[in-house]
Amino acid sequence: PALTYLMQRLTSLAAGDTFLCRCLLLPAAQPLRARLRTLLRELLLRAQAEGQLRADLSPDYLGNALLGLCLFPFLDADAAQTNSGERAAALTLQSVALLQDGIVRTQRPRQDAGS
């Protein structure tokens, strides 16, 4: 739940203000990026300690993955397309599903007895 909430907030922020996302990439925003990464790392470490997230993955890797999933889709999108709560909500749900279930099929689909 907390991870989903965090992703919702980040994705909504990115969808609502693409200029802000682009500004985060500028060299002048390095202190802000560093602070964001520090806070995110602390949250991820806490979630790992509580058993909510896999402990075998680095919190730095997890932070990069989260930020990439939440912010990257909005970096070069046009504002009319991006400024959509529906798109942000759909991307959040897809990202959460990706993180929870992974991208690799773990079970083979059943084949019909006749094939």
Phi and psi in degrees as a GROMACS rama.xvg file:
@    title "Ramachandran Plot"
@    xaxis  label "Phi"
@    yaxis  label "Psi"
@TYPE xy
-66.5257  -39.2996  ALA-2
-65.0547  -41.7982  LEU-3
-62.2211  -43.814  THR-4
-61.2056  -45.1743  TYR-5
-59.7826  -44.3965  LEU-6
-66.2724  -37.3685  MET-7
-60.871  -44.8792  GLN-8
-65.2835  -46.0135  ARG-9
-63.4918  -43.8043  LEU-10
-67.4283  -40.5561  THR-11
-63.5497  -41.386  SER-12
-60.9339  -46.6362  LEU-13
-64.7707  -40.9712  ALA-14
-68.9746  -34.6834  ALA-15
-82.3779  -19.7708  GLY-16
-147.474  80.9544  ASP-17
-65.2345  -27.2657  THR-18
-62.3044  -42.4683  PHE-19
-60.1661  -44.0681  LEU-20
-58.5839  -44.6607  CYS-21
-66.1456  -37.6198  ARG-22
-64.4363  -32.4157  CYS-23
-62.0557  -21.0355  LEU-24
-85.2861  -14.2393  LEU-25
-71.8915  148.615  LEU-26
-54.887  -34.5941  PRO-27
-65.3927  -19.6208  ALA-28
-89.4547  5.58735  ALA-29
-55.7878  -44.6694  GLN-30
-61.4434  -36.9891  PRO-31
-67.238  -43.1852  LEU-32
-61.5823  -42.0691  ARG-33
-62.9244  -42.4077  ALA-34
-65.8421  -42.6407  ARG-35
-60.9441  -45.0851  LEU-36
-64.1061  -39.5774  ARG-37
-62.9652  -47.2645  THR-38
-63.9738  -42.9744  LEU-39
-63.9903  -41.3093  LEU-40
-61.064  -42.8951  ARG-41
-61.872  -43.0398  GLU-42
-63.4325  -41.8188  LEU-43
-69.1146  -40.0865  LEU-44
-61.2418  -41.2036  LEU-45
-63.9542  -43.5781  ARG-46
-64.96  -36.4967  ALA-47
-66.4517  -42.9154  GLN-48
-62.7823  -32.1201  ALA-49
-85.3328  -0.137597  GLU-50
79.6186  13.3292  GLY-51
-83.8305  -23.6858  GLN-52
-127.496  155.835  LEU-53
-59.5356  132.235  ARG-54
-86.9258  -10.7621  ALA-55
-83.3354  -4.49972  ASP-56
-105.655  138.032  LEU-57
-62.8519  137.546  SER-58
-63.1759  -26.6748  PRO-59
-68.8465  -41.0112  ASP-60
-64.0528  -46.4918  TYR-61
-59.8514  -41.0836  LEU-62
-62.4147  -44.6626  GLY-63
-61.5153  -41.5621  ASN-64
-63.0262  -45.3223  ALA-65
-62.1611  -48.431  LEU-66
-62.7471  -40.4695  LEU-67
-62.6591  -46.1902  GLY-68
-63.6803  -37.0678  LEU-69
-85.8763  -33.5109  CYS-70
-104.456  -36.9018  LEU-71
-56.1711  -41.5009  PHE-72
-59.4096  -16.9254  PRO-73
-105.133  -2.53339  PHE-74
-66.4489  -39.1063  LEU-75
-121.795  13.8426  ASP-76
-76.5394  151.16  ALA-77
-77.4064  147.112  ASP-78
-58.5506  -36.9967  ALA-79
-65.2217  -38.3283  ALA-80
-74.4657  -38.7401  GLN-81
-77.3168  -38.4378  THR-82
-74.1058  63.5352  ASN-83
-134.717  119.3  SER-84
-62.8452  -33.4934  GLY-85
-64.9175  -42.7214  GLU-86
-65.1143  -42.863  ARG-87
-62.1608  -42.0635  ALA-88
-64.9746  -42.7863  ALA-89
-64.2125  -43.3535  ALA-90
-64.3502  -37.6851  LEU-91
-62.4762  -47.7913  THR-92
-61.3272  -41.4893  LEU-93
-65.5539  -41.897  GLN-94
-66.1416  -42.0601  SER-95
-63.3851  -43.122  VAL-96
-62.127  -40.9838  ALA-97
-61.5699  -45.1759  LEU-98
-68.1912  -37.728  LEU-99
-76.5988  -39.6623  GLN-100
-106.135  -15.3658  ASP-101
79.9774  -177.461  GLY-102
-114.656  -5.80732  ILE-103
-99.1595  131.56  VAL-104
-70.8561  125.562  ARG-105
-95.1653  -15.9413  THR-106
-125.906  141.067  GLN-107
-78.4956  142.651  ARG-108
-64.8526  146.768  PRO-109
-68.0943  141.327  ARG-110
-100.048  146.939  GLN-111
-63.4734  146.934  ASP-112
-61.8011  -28.1142  ALA-113
-80.2986  -9.83677  GLY-114
